[in-house]
Amino acid sequence: MLAPNPDLADYRYNNRPILNPAVQVLPPKKTLTHVNERGEAHMVDVGEKKVTARRAVAQGSICMERATLSLITEGGHPKGDVLAVARVAAIMATKRTSEIIPLCHPLFLTKVDVIFEIDSNAQCVHCTVTTETRERTGVEMEALTGVSAGLLTVYDMCKAVDRGMSITDVQLLEKSGGRSGDWKRKT
């Protein structure tokens, strides 16, 4: 093991010495909450946090060939109503987020709203998922998981006619509640 070098005392990141001071590492403005003091992944203790109303809105899109979009909008898909199945998949995924994302807490969701919008000009389907709860931790991951599952379901149902579909821009649009307060994506 290398002996500590007092000349490198100012080169630290997360209270650990940087072995190559020529590499500039900027300290984070906030710390990662799912990493403990030993650098190991762990589930955050939310037991002391207050139960508050929390809400998150996430959105994403799937873009496709014009003929594929027509199959969806005109109801001519042999597998049935693509957006109805995708809506159920999105809702189911929000409820199972803690089983998919390893360090998420299981939450009791009080509301899940899934909206699909057809954008004929861009040849896309936009999916927006809103999740709400009264809990000790936020519902951002549930909203993002719902969007992802909804769009993946559209892909799964339409891949036989269009393997070139692209899922894009899955992102959190806003969140409210909790100790960190409200946040809204700048447009």
N, CA, C and O of each residue as an XYZ file, in Angstrom:
748
protein
N       0.846     -1.183      0.000
C       0.000      0.000      0.000
C       0.886      1.239      0.000
O       1.923      1.267      0.663
N       0.478      2.264     -0.744
C       1.241      3.500     -0.817
C       1.089      4.305      0.467
O       0.007      4.387      1.047
N       2.185      4.889      0.890
C       2.134      5.760      2.064
C       1.513      7.088      1.653
O       1.754      7.561      0.542
N       0.713      7.701      2.531
C       0.105      8.981      2.186
C       1.175     10.031      1.885
O       2.184     10.110      2.585
N       0.963     10.806      0.884
C       1.892     11.855      0.495
C       1.295     13.199      0.919
O       0.261     13.610      0.393
N       1.946     13.888      1.872
C       1.383     15.159      2.344
C       1.292     16.209      1.247
O       0.506     17.149      1.359
N       2.089     16.063      0.178
C       2.019     17.020     -0.923
C       0.715     16.894     -1.701
O       0.329     17.814     -2.423
N       0.037     15.759     -1.557
C      -1.216     15.531     -2.272
C      -2.437     15.744     -1.378
O      -3.547     15.355     -1.740
N      -2.236     16.350     -0.233
C      -3.332     16.497      0.738
C      -4.527     17.241      0.169
O      -5.660     16.988      0.578
N      -4.296     18.163     -0.777
C      -5.406     18.934     -1.338
C      -6.104     18.192     -2.466
O      -7.123     18.662     -2.971
N      -5.583     17.056     -2.868
C      -6.174     16.294     -3.966
C      -7.003     15.148     -3.401
O      -6.541     14.012     -3.296
N      -8.232     15.473     -3.042
C      -9.116     14.484     -2.457
C     -10.479     14.579     -3.130
O     -10.927     15.643     -3.558
N     -11.111     13.418     -3.201
C     -12.468     13.347     -3.729
C     -13.254     12.431     -2.800
O     -12.866     11.284     -2.580
N     -14.346     12.932     -2.261
C     -15.123     12.175     -1.270
C     -14.229     11.673     -0.143
O     -14.356     10.535      0.307
N     -13.326     12.539      0.306
C     -12.421     12.284      1.413
C     -11.442     11.132      1.138
O     -10.908     10.528      2.068
N     -11.218     10.839     -0.142
C     -10.239      9.823     -0.530
C      -9.178     10.502     -1.377
O      -9.504     11.353     -2.205
N      -7.897     10.138     -1.183
C      -6.845     10.773     -1.984
C      -6.966     10.397     -3.458
O      -7.315      9.268     -3.803
N      -6.675     11.356     -4.303
C      -6.610     11.108     -5.739
C      -5.176     10.742     -6.057
O      -4.261     11.513     -5.769
N      -4.967      9.570     -6.649
C      -3.614      9.096     -6.901
C      -2.935      9.825     -8.040
O      -1.707      9.867     -8.100
N      -3.713     10.399     -8.946
C      -3.137     11.131    -10.065
C      -3.647     12.576    -10.007
O      -4.712     12.872    -10.548
N      -2.897     13.478     -9.356
C      -3.374     14.849     -9.207
C      -3.457     15.617    -10.521
O      -4.024     16.709    -10.557
N      -2.900     15.064    -11.611
C      -3.007     15.731    -12.905
C      -4.441     15.647    -13.439
O      -4.834     16.444    -14.291
N      -5.212     14.692    -12.943
C      -6.610     14.548    -13.351
C      -7.447     15.445    -12.451
O      -7.469     15.274    -11.232
N      -8.121     16.383    -13.052
C      -8.932     17.307    -12.270
C     -10.301     16.686    -12.018
O     -11.032     16.379    -12.961
N     -10.642     16.505    -10.764
C     -11.941     15.970    -10.381
C     -12.656     17.042     -9.577
O     -12.166     17.505     -8.548
N     -13.811     17.420    -10.066
C     -14.585     18.429     -9.360
C     -15.511     17.735     -8.365
O     -16.188     16.770     -8.719
N     -15.545     18.217     -7.128
C     -16.426     17.583     -6.142
C     -17.891     17.796     -6.527
O     -18.243     18.834     -7.087
N     -18.735     16.823     -6.231
C     -20.151     16.978     -6.553
C     -20.787     18.020     -5.656
O     -20.356     18.228     -4.522
N     -21.827     18.679     -6.179
C     -22.542     19.657     -5.369
C     -23.400     18.952     -4.324
O     -23.622     19.477     -3.233
N     -23.877     17.761     -4.667
C     -24.670     16.964     -3.747
C     -24.049     15.580     -3.687
O     -23.347     15.165     -4.609
N     -24.305     14.876     -2.611
C     -23.759     13.527     -2.497
C     -24.787     12.515     -2.990
O     -25.990     12.775     -3.004
N     -24.281     11.364     -3.391
C     -25.155     10.275     -3.810
C     -25.753      9.641     -2.561
O     -25.027      9.292     -1.631
N     -27.064      9.492     -2.537
C     -27.717      8.976     -1.333
C     -27.735      7.457     -1.262
O     -27.947      6.902     -0.184
N     -27.521      6.771     -2.373
C     -27.573      5.312     -2.376
C     -26.190      4.675     -2.237
O     -26.011      3.493     -2.533
N     -25.211      5.470     -1.784
C     -23.864      4.970     -1.547
C     -23.492      5.334     -0.117
O     -23.567      6.501      0.268
N     -23.089      4.335      0.675
C     -22.735      4.611      2.063
C     -21.305      5.130      2.182
O     -20.621      5.313      1.175
N     -20.853      5.365      3.420
C     -19.523      5.938      3.640
C     -18.396      5.014      3.194
O     -17.262      5.467      3.038
N     -18.677      3.738      2.986
C     -17.671      2.791      2.498
C     -17.720      2.655      0.980
O     -16.979      1.855      0.409
N     -18.580      3.423      0.323
C     -18.698      3.370     -1.124
C     -19.563      2.227     -1.630
O     -19.535      1.902     -2.817
N     -20.331      1.617     -0.738
C     -21.174      0.474     -1.096
C     -22.609      0.934     -1.347
O     -23.097      1.874     -0.720
N     -23.263      0.254     -2.267
C     -24.669      0.543     -2.527
C     -25.495      0.142     -1.310
O     -25.259     -0.901     -0.701
N     -26.462      0.981     -0.965
C     -27.370      0.650      0.138
C     -28.708      1.352     -0.073
O     -28.812      2.330     -0.812
N     -29.716      0.827      0.592
C     -31.047      1.419      0.523
C     -31.130      2.522      1.568
O     -30.802      2.311      2.736
N     -31.568      3.690      1.143
C     -31.633      4.858      2.018
C     -32.658      4.624      3.125
O     -33.740      4.095      2.871
N     -32.319      5.018      4.347
C     -33.252      4.922      5.472
C     -34.186      6.128      5.429
O     -33.753      7.263      5.627
N     -35.458      5.881      5.173
C     -36.439      6.972      5.105
C     -37.355      6.965      6.329
O     -38.345      7.695      6.369
N     -37.025      6.139      7.327
C     -37.885      5.964      8.498
C     -38.172      7.229      9.276
O     -39.243      7.359      9.868
N     -37.239      8.163      9.288
C     -37.415      9.393     10.055
C     -38.033     10.525      9.234
O     -38.366     11.577      9.779
N     -38.186     10.314      7.935
C     -38.757     11.362      7.091
C     -40.262     11.457      7.320
O     -40.911     10.480      7.691
N     -40.798     12.642      7.094
C     -42.231     12.862      7.259
C     -42.998     12.326      6.051
O     -42.522     12.387      4.918
N     -44.176     11.809      6.314
C     -45.077     11.394      5.243
C     -45.670     12.662      4.643
O     -46.290     13.457      5.349
N     -45.477     12.850      3.342
C     -46.023     14.030      2.666
C     -46.604     13.616      1.319
O     -46.301     12.543      0.798
N     -47.434     14.478      0.773
C     -47.976     14.254     -0.569
C     -46.842     14.445     -1.568
O     -46.098     15.423     -1.496
N     -46.718     13.517     -2.488
C     -45.655     13.566     -3.487
C     -46.244     13.251     -4.848
O     -47.178     12.461     -4.982
N     -45.670     13.891     -5.851
C     -46.182     13.749     -7.217
C     -45.008     13.843     -8.174
O     -44.072     14.607     -7.936
N     -45.051     13.072     -9.256
C     -44.015     13.140    -10.284
C     -44.663     12.976    -11.652
O     -45.643     12.247    -11.809
N     -44.096     13.667    -12.639
C     -44.562     13.560    -14.019
C     -43.344     13.266    -14.885
O     -42.346     13.985    -14.842
N     -43.441     12.197    -15.670
C     -42.362     11.822    -16.592
C     -42.940     11.666    -17.986
O     -44.140     11.453    -18.158
N     -42.073     11.775    -18.970
C     -42.530     11.698    -20.357
C     -41.456     11.045    -21.219
O     -40.270     11.084    -20.891
N     -41.882     10.452    -22.312
C     -40.973      9.895    -23.300
C     -41.728      9.704    -24.598
O     -42.941      9.906    -24.654
N     -41.013      9.314    -25.642
C     -41.623      9.172    -26.960
C     -41.094      7.932    -27.658
O     -39.993      7.458    -27.375
N     -41.899      7.419    -28.575
C     -41.451      6.374    -29.481
C     -41.801      6.829    -30.891
O     -42.958      7.118    -31.196
N     -40.792      6.889    -31.739
C     -40.975      7.358    -33.117
C     -40.895      6.168    -34.063
O     -40.173      5.205    -33.806
N     -41.644      6.245    -35.160
C     -41.807      5.076    -36.022
C     -42.133      5.474    -37.447
O     -42.279      6.656    -37.758
N     -42.245      4.482    -38.305
C     -42.660      4.705    -39.687
C     -44.126      5.159    -39.700
O     -44.913      4.813    -38.819
N     -44.458      5.934    -40.715
C     -45.831      6.452    -40.831
C     -46.866      5.318    -40.879
O     -47.938      5.435    -40.285
N     -46.551      4.229    -41.580
C     -47.478      3.099    -41.687
C     -47.724      2.447    -40.326
O     -48.833      1.996    -40.042
N     -46.687      2.398    -39.487
C     -46.825      1.822    -38.149
C     -47.733      2.691    -37.293
O     -48.598      2.190    -36.574
N     -47.527      3.993    -37.380
C     -48.374      4.922    -36.630
C     -49.830      4.801    -37.083
O     -50.746      4.885    -36.265
N     -50.040      4.605    -38.369
C     -51.404      4.429    -38.889
C     -52.053      3.178    -38.330
O     -53.238      3.195    -37.999
N     -51.302      2.099    -38.220
C     -51.841      0.877    -37.617
C     -52.332      1.130    -36.195
O     -53.379      0.626    -35.788
N     -51.567      1.912    -35.452
C     -51.932      2.225    -34.064
C     -53.165      3.119    -34.018
O     -54.109      2.842    -33.279
N     -53.157      4.185    -34.803
C     -54.249      5.169    -34.714
C     -55.549      4.689    -35.335
O     -56.629      5.085    -34.896
N     -55.458      3.843    -36.349
C     -56.666      3.382    -37.027
C     -57.200      2.080    -36.447
O     -58.223      1.569    -36.904
N     -56.521      1.547    -35.451
C     -57.000      0.329    -34.806
C     -56.886     -0.910    -35.661
O     -57.612     -1.879    -35.439
N     -55.986     -0.904    -36.639
C     -55.865     -2.032    -37.534
C     -54.787     -3.028    -37.144
O     -54.444     -3.903    -37.939
N     -54.255     -2.918    -35.957
C     -53.183     -3.812    -35.548
C     -53.754     -5.184    -35.193
O     -54.719     -5.269    -34.433
N     -53.177     -6.249    -35.727
C     -53.719     -7.588    -35.457
C     -53.651     -8.008    -33.982
O     -54.397     -8.889    -33.555
N     -52.766     -7.386    -33.212
C     -52.665     -7.727    -31.788
C     -53.682     -6.980    -30.938
O     -53.786     -7.238    -29.739
N     -54.429     -6.068    -31.528
C     -55.444     -5.333    -30.767
C     -55.064     -3.886    -30.543
O     -54.218     -3.335    -31.247
N     -55.693     -3.280    -29.563
C     -55.507     -1.867    -29.243
C     -54.155     -1.660    -28.561
O     -54.005     -1.901    -27.363
N     -53.185     -1.215    -29.337
C     -51.807     -1.071    -28.859
C     -51.723     -0.137    -27.654
O     -51.068     -0.467    -26.666
N     -52.365      1.002    -27.721
C     -52.239      1.980    -26.639
C     -52.979      1.549    -25.378
O     -52.573      1.914    -24.274
N     -54.050      0.783    -25.520
C     -54.744      0.266    -24.328
C     -53.849     -0.720    -23.587
O     -53.751     -0.676    -22.361
N     -53.206     -1.597    -24.322
C     -52.296     -2.568    -23.703
C     -51.103     -1.834    -23.089
O     -50.683     -2.158    -21.978
N     -50.561     -0.858    -23.797
C     -49.412     -0.091    -23.289
C     -49.779      0.691    -22.033
O     -48.954      0.836    -21.132
N     -51.008      1.196    -21.966
C     -51.468      1.934    -20.782
C     -51.489      1.004    -19.563
O     -51.025      1.376    -18.485
N     -52.025     -0.189    -19.739
C     -52.057     -1.152    -18.630
C     -50.629     -1.537    -18.226
O     -50.337     -1.649    -17.035
N     -49.749     -1.739    -19.193
C     -48.355     -2.068    -18.889
C     -47.688     -0.956    -18.088
O     -46.953     -1.230    -17.140
N     -47.939      0.292    -18.462
C     -47.350      1.431    -17.750
C     -47.839      1.469    -16.301
O     -47.051      1.680    -15.380
N     -49.127      1.266    -16.110
C     -49.685      1.281    -14.750
C     -49.097      0.135    -13.928
O     -48.678      0.330    -12.787
N     -49.069     -1.051    -14.513
C     -48.512     -2.206    -13.798
C     -47.052     -1.970    -13.421
O     -46.634     -2.313    -12.316
N     -46.282     -1.389    -14.329
C     -44.855     -1.143    -14.065
C     -44.655     -0.161    -12.922
O     -43.750     -0.342    -12.108
N     -45.489      0.881    -12.845
C     -45.340      1.840    -11.739
C     -45.506      1.141    -10.403
O     -44.822      1.467     -9.433
N     -46.420      0.174    -10.354
C     -46.699     -0.528     -9.104
C     -45.603     -1.534     -8.754
O     -45.518     -1.969     -7.605
N     -44.768     -1.910     -9.716
C     -43.737     -2.923     -9.479
C     -42.321     -2.334     -9.545
O     -41.346     -3.081     -9.628
N     -42.207     -1.028     -9.508
C     -40.900     -0.375     -9.671
C     -39.857     -0.895     -8.691
O     -38.711     -1.121     -9.079
N     -40.226     -1.085     -7.446
C     -39.235     -1.527     -6.452
C     -38.727     -2.933     -6.725
O     -37.697     -3.331     -6.181
N     -39.431     -3.695     -7.560
C     -38.961     -5.026     -7.932
C     -37.997     -4.974     -9.117
O     -37.263     -5.930     -9.368
N     -38.002     -3.862     -9.839
C     -37.164     -3.713    -11.027
C     -35.911     -2.899    -10.719
O     -34.815     -3.246    -11.159
N     -36.076     -1.820     -9.966
C     -34.967     -0.928     -9.606
C     -34.516     -1.329     -8.199
O     -35.269     -1.136     -7.244
N     -33.317     -1.878     -8.046
C     -32.917     -2.542     -6.810
C     -33.023     -1.737     -5.518
O     -33.364     -2.307     -4.481
N     -32.744     -0.442     -5.541
C     -32.707      0.313     -4.288
C     -33.933      1.193     -4.064
O     -33.933      2.041     -3.171
N     -34.973      0.999     -4.866
C     -36.223      1.755     -4.677
C     -37.040      1.145     -3.545
O     -37.089     -0.073     -3.378
N     -37.675      2.014     -2.778
C     -38.581      1.552     -1.729
C     -39.921      1.172     -2.353
O     -40.365      1.827     -3.296
N     -40.570      0.130     -1.846
C     -41.926     -0.162     -2.307
C     -42.869      0.939     -1.802
O     -42.840      1.305     -0.627
N     -43.689      1.449     -2.694
C     -44.588      2.547     -2.338
C     -46.040      2.169     -2.590
O     -46.348      1.361     -3.466
N     -46.915      2.767     -1.810
C     -48.344      2.645     -2.040
C     -48.755      3.850     -2.885
O     -48.827      4.974     -2.386
N     -49.021      3.608     -4.154
C     -49.404      4.693     -5.052
C     -50.874      5.021     -4.866
O     -51.712      4.124     -4.778
N     -51.180      6.302     -4.805
C     -52.575      6.724     -4.668
C     -53.196      7.075     -6.004
O     -54.420      7.101     -6.133
N     -52.349      7.352     -7.020
C     -52.862      7.685     -8.343
C     -51.789      7.430     -9.393
O     -50.615      7.735     -9.185
N     -52.206      6.870    -10.518
C     -51.345      6.741    -11.691
C     -52.182      7.146    -12.890
O     -53.259      6.593    -13.116
N     -51.694      8.102    -13.655
C     -52.391      8.561    -14.850
C     -51.443      8.411    -16.038
O     -50.308      8.885    -16.001
N     -51.917      7.749    -17.089
C     -51.108      7.521    -18.281
C     -51.816      8.146    -19.473
O     -52.974      7.837    -19.753
N     -51.111      9.023    -20.170
C     -51.672      9.697    -21.348
C     -50.773      9.427    -22.541
O     -49.562      9.642    -22.482
N     -51.377      8.953    -23.629
C     -50.665      8.792    -24.889
C     -51.165      9.858    -25.854
O     -52.370     10.077    -25.981
N     -50.233     10.516    -26.530
C     -50.578     11.514    -27.542
C     -49.919     11.121    -28.853
O     -48.743     10.759    -28.891
N     -50.695     11.199    -29.926
C     -50.189     10.903    -31.259
C     -49.673     12.193    -31.873
O     -50.380     13.200    -31.908
N     -48.435     12.159    -32.359
C     -47.832     13.301    -33.039
C     -47.565     12.868    -34.483
O     -46.501     12.336    -34.799
N     -48.552     13.107    -35.350
C     -48.450     12.666    -36.745
C     -47.309     13.328    -37.485
O     -46.667     12.693    -38.321
N     -47.042     14.590    -37.197
C     -45.964     15.305    -37.886
C     -44.597     14.686    -37.588
O     -43.783     14.504    -38.493
N     -44.351     14.367    -36.327
C     -43.063     13.781    -35.927
C     -43.061     12.255    -36.050
O     -42.025     11.618    -35.856
N     -44.220     11.668    -36.372
C     -44.393     10.218    -36.463
C     -44.025      9.538    -35.141
O     -43.287      8.553    -35.113
N     -44.559     10.089    -34.054
C     -44.255      9.595    -32.711
C     -45.517      9.426    -31.883
O     -46.560     10.020    -32.157
N     -45.383      8.601    -30.869
C     -46.370      8.514    -29.804
C     -45.665      9.003    -28.550
O     -44.612      8.482    -28.181
N     -46.242     10.004    -27.893
C     -45.685     10.534    -26.648
C     -46.453      9.919    -25.485
O     -47.678      9.805    -25.524
N     -45.724      9.529    -24.462
C     -46.332      8.938    -23.267
C     -45.983      9.805    -22.065
O     -44.815     10.107    -21.822
N     -47.006     10.202    -21.317
C     -46.806     10.966    -20.089
C     -47.428     10.184    -18.941
O     -48.589      9.780    -19.012
N     -46.657      9.974    -17.889
C     -47.139      9.258    -16.710
C     -47.020     10.167    -15.495
O     -45.966     10.744    -15.228
N     -48.129     10.281    -14.765
C     -48.163     11.033    -13.512
C     -48.408     10.039    -12.383
O     -49.340      9.238    -12.439
N     -47.565     10.100    -11.361
C     -47.725      9.235    -10.191
C     -47.880     10.098     -8.951
O     -47.273     11.162     -8.835
N     -48.701      9.622     -8.032
C     -48.920     10.339     -6.770
C     -48.957      9.358     -5.614
O     -49.339      8.198     -5.769
N     -48.550      9.850     -4.447
C     -48.571      9.049     -3.224
C     -48.543      9.974     -2.017
O     -48.339     11.182     -2.140
N     -48.750      9.385     -0.860
C     -48.473     10.036      0.428
C     -47.506      9.088      1.124
O     -47.911      8.091      1.721
N     -46.221      9.418      1.035
C     -45.173      8.524      1.532
C     -44.001      9.335      2.075
O     -44.044     10.564      2.141
N     -42.948      8.604      2.464
C     -41.718      9.202      2.985
C     -40.657      9.409      1.905
O     -39.601      9.983      2.173
N     -40.932      8.947      0.699
C     -39.971      9.093     -0.393
C     -40.724      9.347     -1.689
O     -41.919      9.067     -1.788
N     -40.027      9.874     -2.673
C     -40.657     10.341     -3.898
C     -41.074      9.256     -4.866
O     -40.749      8.081     -4.695
N     -41.806      9.677     -5.892
C     -42.365      8.754     -6.885
C     -41.804      9.001     -8.283
O     -42.434      8.634     -9.275
N     -40.626      9.621     -8.372
C     -40.026      9.885     -9.673
C     -39.705      8.587    -10.423
O     -39.973      8.473    -11.619
N     -39.136      7.621     -9.719
C     -38.755      6.375    -10.375
C     -39.982      5.619    -10.883
O     -39.921      4.958    -11.919
N     -41.075      5.714    -10.167
C     -42.307      5.055    -10.600
C     -42.818      5.676    -11.892
O     -43.234      4.959    -12.802
N     -42.791      7.003    -11.979
C     -43.238      7.673    -13.207
C     -42.329      7.324    -14.385
O     -42.814      7.041    -15.481
N     -41.017      7.342    -14.163
C     -40.062      7.012    -15.228
C     -40.185      5.545    -15.663
O     -40.084      5.238    -16.850
N     -40.397      4.663    -14.720
C     -40.562      3.249    -15.040
C     -41.850      3.027    -15.832
O     -41.879      2.229    -16.769
N     -42.907      3.730    -15.453
C     -44.168      3.622    -16.186
C     -44.033      4.060    -17.629
O     -44.523      3.383    -18.533
N     -43.370      5.191    -17.855
C     -43.137      5.670    -19.222
C     -42.347      4.633    -20.010
O     -42.708      4.289    -21.135
N     -41.283      4.144    -19.419
C     -40.423      3.172    -20.110
C     -41.197      1.910    -20.480
O     -41.089      1.425    -21.607
N     -41.964      1.384    -19.557
C     -42.724      0.157    -19.824
C     -43.812      0.393    -20.864
O     -44.050     -0.462    -21.717
N     -44.469      1.541    -20.800
C     -45.493      1.855    -21.794
C     -44.917      1.921    -23.198
O     -45.489      1.369    -24.137
N     -43.781      2.599    -23.340
C     -43.150      2.724    -24.655
C     -42.564      1.394    -25.133
O     -42.633      1.075    -26.320
N     -41.996      0.630    -24.221
C     -41.479     -0.690    -24.590
C     -42.610     -1.614    -25.050
O     -42.410     -2.454    -25.927
N     -43.778     -1.460    -24.466
C     -44.923     -2.272    -24.876
C     -45.375     -1.897    -26.283
O     -45.722     -2.771    -27.078
N     -45.371     -0.604    -26.594
C     -45.682     -0.185    -27.968
C     -44.679     -0.831    -28.918
O     -45.060     -1.361    -29.962
N     -43.396     -0.786    -28.556
C     -42.365     -1.409    -29.398
C     -42.643     -2.901    -29.565
O     -42.616     -3.421    -30.680
N     -42.908     -3.577    -28.467
C     -43.132     -5.021    -28.514
C     -44.309     -5.374    -29.419
O     -44.240     -6.339    -30.181
N     -45.368     -4.612    -29.339
C     -46.559     -4.929    -30.127
C     -46.398     -4.586    -31.607
O     -47.106     -5.138    -32.449
N     -45.473     -3.679    -31.931
C     -45.327     -3.221    -33.317
C     -44.031     -3.661    -33.996
O     -43.814     -3.355    -35.168
N     -43.181     -4.366    -33.283
C     -41.860     -4.707    -33.838
C     -41.937     -5.595    -35.076
O     -41.011     -5.590    -35.887
N     -43.004     -6.348    -35.240
C     -43.124     -7.213    -36.416
C     -43.218     -6.405    -37.707
O     -42.839     -6.889    -38.773
N     -43.725     -5.171    -37.612
C     -43.863     -4.338    -38.811
C     -42.837     -3.211    -38.871
O     -42.665     -2.592    -39.921
N     -42.137     -2.929    -37.735
C     -41.210     -1.793    -37.713
C     -40.171     -1.981    -36.606
O     -40.374     -1.532    -35.479
N     -39.073     -2.639    -36.927
C     -38.014     -2.839    -35.927
C     -37.162     -1.587    -35.735
O     -36.348     -1.537    -34.812
N     -37.329     -0.593    -36.573
C     -36.529      0.627    -36.492
C     -37.111      1.703    -35.586
O     -36.609      2.827    -35.575
N     -38.146      1.392    -34.833
C     -38.715      2.385    -33.914
C     -37.660      2.828    -32.907
O     -36.785      2.049    -32.529
N     -37.751      4.090    -32.473
C     -36.790      4.629    -31.506
C     -37.517      5.183    -30.297
O     -38.425      6.005    -30.422
N     -37.108      4.725    -29.129
C     -37.619      5.277    -27.871
C     -36.664      6.390    -27.462
O     -35.457      6.176    -27.345
N     -37.215      7.580    -27.245
C     -36.362      8.742    -26.972
C     -36.902      9.591    -25.831
O     -38.072      9.511    -25.458
N     -36.010     10.400    -25.297
C     -36.352     11.481    -24.372
C     -37.160     11.048    -23.157
O     -38.056     11.777    -22.731
N     -36.867      9.886    -22.591
C     -37.516      9.491    -21.347
C     -36.885     10.351    -20.256
O     -35.682     10.283    -20.003
N     -37.737     11.169    -19.612
C     -37.198     12.133    -18.654
C     -38.256     12.569    -17.651
O     -39.457     12.525    -17.915
N     -37.769     12.987    -16.504
C     -38.639     13.565    -15.488
C     -38.970     14.988    -15.896
O     -38.073     15.766    -16.220
N     -40.247     15.335    -15.884
C     -40.661     16.700    -16.207
C     -40.818     17.550    -14.960
O     -40.466     18.729    -14.952
N     -41.351     16.941    -13.899
C     -41.519     17.686    -12.641
C     -41.753     16.733    -11.491
O     -42.173     15.591    -11.678
N     -41.469     17.230    -10.289
C     -41.774     16.500     -9.064
C     -42.133     17.502     -7.989
O     -41.672     18.643     -8.000
N     -42.964     17.059     -7.060
C     -43.330     17.932     -5.947
C     -43.412     17.119     -4.669
O     -43.628     15.907     -4.683
N     -43.233     17.830     -3.563
C     -43.309     17.203     -2.252
C     -41.954     16.773     -1.739
O     -40.961     16.739     -2.465
N     -41.951     16.446     -0.456
C     -40.725     15.958      0.161
C     -39.800     17.054      0.622
O     -40.060     18.241      0.427
N     -38.711     16.633      1.240
C     -37.751     17.573      1.827
C     -37.068     18.427      0.785
O     -36.755     19.586      1.058
N     -36.822     17.883     -0.424
C     -36.133     18.663     -1.443
C     -37.060     19.631     -2.179
O     -36.598     20.442     -2.980
N     -38.356     19.549     -1.913
C     -39.286     20.519     -2.497
C     -39.655     20.212     -3.929
O     -39.535     19.082     -4.401
N     -40.107     21.247     -4.605
C     -40.588     21.102     -5.975
C     -39.461     21.320     -6.977
O     -38.515     22.068     -6.732
N     -39.593     20.645     -8.108
C     -38.630     20.772     -9.203
C     -39.378     20.678    -10.511
O     -40.301     19.873    -10.638
N     -39.003     21.480    -11.481
C     -39.619     21.439    -12.808
C     -38.528     21.599    -13.854
O     -37.660     22.465    -13.737
N     -38.582     20.749    -14.884
C     -37.601     20.812    -15.966
C     -37.754     22.142    -16.712
O     -38.863     22.570    -17.033
N     -36.633     22.770    -16.973
C     -36.652     24.007    -17.776
C     -36.810     23.648    -19.219
O     -36.131     22.753    -19.722
N     -37.714     24.346    -19.905
C     -37.940     24.049    -21.327
C     -37.367     25.128    -22.213
O     -37.467     25.040    -23.437
